[in-house]
Amino acid sequence: MPVSRHSAEEKAAAVERYRLEGPTVAAEQYGVTKSTIKDWADKAGVRTVRTASTRAATEARAFDLKLKRQQAIELLMNEGLELLHDIRKPYKDVVVGGKDNVATEFMREKPSFVDRKNIMTASTTAFASAARLAAIDATTASDLTEKRKDLLTRMGEQLGFKPFEDDHIEEVPDVSFGDPSEATDGDLSETVGLPAELE
């Protein structure tokens, strides 16, 4: 086993320099590779302040981005809902025509079919974009489901629907369809295995 040319004191000093200045400075000063410095630091249980500050800055940046995504979700949801609220409202239309190109204003009871279709497309795009942004911060499938449910609940409340309650869902009986290879033209309830109350 080769003997290290660096004493315990030198290693300790190098590790301290690593802690304060990072691996590049420590490696150059003590004439070893950055991986060697890192090995010494790991054995001593030391982390560089620069790494810690970088990590903190990265976490702060990630938090800022998450906050911006939440703000974007709110804006998209509000925009989509505003579009839906306006889909059947009367609105002022302007037609320019005639030999003098005169602008004539008049009220329409509601947007035309084409305009309503465009409104639906725009609102759907806004909601889909909000859902995609919400999915970025979901850590599990159930978390993603909850985020989507939250978006739908908020949208429903804005449109005047009652909040969705889980306890209003009735349990669906478990239906076994049996082995398809044993299917006959006989009694369907026997082949499909329908529950007694449905036979």
C-alpha positions in Angstrom: 0.0 0.0 0.0 1.6 3.3 -1.1 2.4 5.8 1.7 0.7 9.2 1.3 3.2 12.1 0.7 0.8 14.4 2.6 0.8 14.4 6.3 -2.5 14.4 8.4 -1.9 18.1 9.1 -1.6 18.9 5.4 -4.7 16.9 4.6 -6.6 18.7 7.3 -5.5 22.0 6.0 -6.4 21.0 2.4 -9.9 19.9 3.6 -10.3 23.3 5.4 -9.3 25.1 2.2 -11.8 22.9 0.3 -14.5 23.8 2.8 -13.9 27.6 2.4 -12.8 27.9 -1.3 -14.0 24.8 -3.1 -12.1 21.8 -4.7 -10.3 23.8 -7.5 -8.4 26.1 -5.2 -7.6 23.4 -2.6 -6.3 21.0 -5.3 -4.1 23.6 -6.9 -2.6 24.7 -3.6 -1.8 21.2 -2.4 -0.8 19.7 -5.8 -3.4 16.9 -5.9 -6.5 16.2 -8.0 -9.9 17.5 -7.1 -11.1 14.0 -6.7 -8.4 13.4 -4.0 -9.4 16.5 -2.2 -13.0 15.4 -2.4 -12.1 12.0 -1.0 -10.3 13.6 2.0 -13.2 15.8 2.6 -15.8 13.0 2.4 -13.7 10.9 4.9 -13.7 13.9 7.2 -17.4 14.6 6.7 -16.8 18.1 5.4 -18.7 19.9 2.7 -17.6 23.0 0.9 -19.3 26.3 1.8 -19.4 27.0 -1.9 -21.3 23.8 -2.6 -23.7 24.6 0.3 -24.3 28.1 -1.0 -24.8 26.8 -4.6 -27.2 24.3 -3.3 -29.1 27.0 -1.4 -29.2 29.2 -4.4 -30.4 26.3 -6.6 -33.2 25.5 -4.0 -34.1 29.2 -3.9 -34.3 29.3 -7.7 -36.4 26.2 -7.8 -38.8 27.8 -5.2 -39.0 30.9 -7.3 -39.8 28.9 -10.5 -42.5 27.0 -8.6 -44.0 30.2 -7.4 -44.0 31.6 -10.9 -45.7 28.4 -12.2 -48.4 28.8 -9.5 -48.9 32.4 -10.6 -49.1 31.3 -14.3 -51.6 28.6 -13.4 -53.8 31.2 -11.7 -53.6 33.5 -14.7 -54.4 30.7 -17.1 -57.4 29.5 -15.0 -58.8 33.0 -14.6 -58.4 33.7 -18.4 -60.1 30.4 -19.3 -62.9 31.1 -16.9 -63.4 34.6 -18.1 -63.7 33.4 -21.7 -66.3 30.8 -20.7 -68.3 33.5 -18.8 -68.4 35.6 -21.9 -69.5 32.8 -24.3 -73.2 33.6 -24.2 -73.1 37.3 -23.2 -74.4 40.0 -25.6 -71.7 42.0 -27.2 -71.3 45.0 -29.5 -70.4 44.2 -33.1 -69.1 46.6 -35.7 -69.7 46.2 -39.4 -68.0 48.4 -41.9 -69.5 48.6 -45.4 -71.4 50.6 -48.0 -70.0 52.8 -50.6 -68.7 55.2 -48.0 -67.2 52.5 -45.7 -69.5 53.5 -42.8 -69.0 51.7 -39.5 -72.3 50.5 -38.0 -72.5 49.3 -34.4 -75.2 46.9 -33.2 -75.7 44.5 -30.3 -75.7 40.7 -30.8 -77.5 38.5 -28.3 -74.5 36.2 -28.1 -71.4 35.4 -30.1 -71.7 33.5 -33.4 -71.2 29.8 -33.6 -67.7 30.3 -35.0 -66.8 32.8 -32.2 -68.2 30.4 -29.5 -66.1 27.6 -31.0 -63.0 29.8 -30.9 -63.8 30.8 -27.3 -64.1 27.1 -26.3 -60.8 26.3 -28.0 -59.0 29.2 -26.3 -60.4 28.3 -22.8 -59.6 24.6 -23.3 -56.0 25.5 -24.2 -55.8 27.7 -21.1 -57.0 24.9 -18.8 -54.8 22.3 -20.5 -51.7 24.5 -20.1 -52.6 25.1 -16.4 -52.9 21.3 -15.9 -49.5 20.7 -17.5 -47.9 23.3 -15.3 -49.5 21.7 -12.2 -48.1 18.3 -13.3 -44.5 19.6 -13.1 -44.7 19.9 -9.3 -46.5 16.6 -8.8 -44.2 14.1 -7.1 -46.5 11.1 -7.3 -49.4 9.8 -9.4 -51.8 10.5 -6.5 -50.4 13.9 -6.1 -50.9 14.6 -9.7 -54.5 13.4 -9.4 -55.1 15.7 -6.5 -53.7 18.7 -8.3 -55.9 18.0 -11.3 -58.9 17.5 -9.1 -58.1 20.8 -7.4 -58.0 22.6 -10.7 -61.3 21.1 -11.8 -63.0 21.9 -8.4 -61.8 25.6 -8.7 -63.0 25.8 -12.2 -66.4 24.3 -11.3 -66.8 26.7 -8.4 -66.1 29.6 -10.6 -68.8 28.4 -13.1 -71.3 27.9 -10.3 -71.2 24.1 -9.8 -71.3 22.6 -6.4 -67.9 21.2 -5.1 -67.4 17.5 -5.9 -67.6 15.3 -2.8 -66.0 11.9 -2.6 -68.6 10.6 -0.2 -71.3 11.0 -2.9 -69.8 8.3 -5.0 -71.6 4.9 -4.6 -69.4 1.8 -4.7 -69.7 -0.1 -8.0 -70.2 -3.8 -7.5 -67.3 -5.9 -8.6 -68.2 -7.6 -11.9 -66.2 -10.6 -13.0 -66.4 -11.4 -16.7 -65.1 -15.0 -16.3 -63.1 -16.8 -18.9 -63.9 -15.6 -22.5 -63.0 -19.0 -24.0 -66.0 -20.5 -22.1 -68.5 -18.1 -23.6 -71.6 -19.7 -25.1 -74.9 -18.5 -26.6 -76.6 -19.4 -23.3 -77.5 -17.3 -20.4 -75.5 -14.0 -20.5 -75.6 -13.6 -16.7 -73.8 -16.9 -16.3 -71.2 -16.2 -18.8 -70.5 -12.6 -17.7 -70.9 -13.4 -14.0 -73.4 -10.5 -13.2 -74.2 -9.7 -9.6 -77.5 -11.2 -8.4 -79.2 -7.8 -8.2 -78.5 -7.2 -11.9 -79.6 -10.7 -13.2 
